[in-house]
Amino acid sequence: MTIIHTENLTRKFGALTAVDHLNLDIAEGEIFGLVGPDGAGKTTTLRMLCGLMNPTEGKAIVAGHDVANELDAVKDQIGYMAQRFGLYSDLTVAENMQFYSDLFGVMGRERDELTTRLLRMTRMEPFQKRQAGKLSGGMKQKLALMCTLLHKPRVLFLDEPTNGVDPVSRRDFWVILYGLVREGLTVFASTAYLDEAERANRVAFMDHGRIIRCDTPAALKKSLEETCYQIRSSANRALRERLGKEPGVLTVEPSGADLHLFLNPKLTSVEALASRMGFEFHEISPSLEDVFIALIRREEAARAA
């Protein structure tokens, strides 16, 4: 069952088109990842889907309701976590949860049972009396997530939820999300972390307001005609500059201590290139980050042309 549907969803700010005719269908119970560079339109997309911003044209249907015409019905079905921590820093964890329970109209036994469950699920029980402003970054995100879930939404929108959070807390956060998805929740998350995007069922790459590719992580890694190679050198910067001028080279980017290169075999052979460069090229399976960078570079080249 489709729970999020958009038709030519567009948002313009004057002459700038932030989101350009977005068409998406997202199934109930899916984890959907939206990835793009800064300014790609990710936050604007989430804000339109949540009814926080009106589209210039097109429409969005969320949980069976038109966002523009049935906003109250949509709000009852969704939760939204913005990039910045938006809870009350001078209130404790328990006080924040009580406050948001009151806002959502969750009272009595239902509130007690749900609060207890969320605290246990996030392992935040020992910190109920700590002020929110004194929590670590990871704990703040867990608190924000708990408050977002207090009214039992069907769809959870997350705008770069683990940005600036340490790796252990990021992992814990996704363990919690997986548990919620198993219970039927749908998650729509924008993220700047490509390793995080690999956790999604499907990923959409966004650039200049447009979806340039959307598929499963495994399919995205197989989607390019260019072959990915790993190169090891003690002079990566100089080698990268030389490779960037070679025909058939789509991208060459640092990856740890190595370089990862996408090469179009129709334009040059790896043997000829390796001979000219004086280095060995090892074919590898590209990461999602490799594919994302290659697609963005291709889009940049197309716009420049």
Helices and strands as residue ranges (DSSP letters): E 2-13, E 16-27, E 31-35, H 42-49, E 57-62, E 65-66, H 71-75, E 78-81, H 93-104, H 108-122, G 125-127, G 132-134, H 137-149, E 155-159, H 167-182, E 186-191, H 194-197, E 202-207, E 210-215, H 217-221, E 227-232, H 236-244, E 249-255, E 258-263, H 270-277, E 282-283, H 288-304
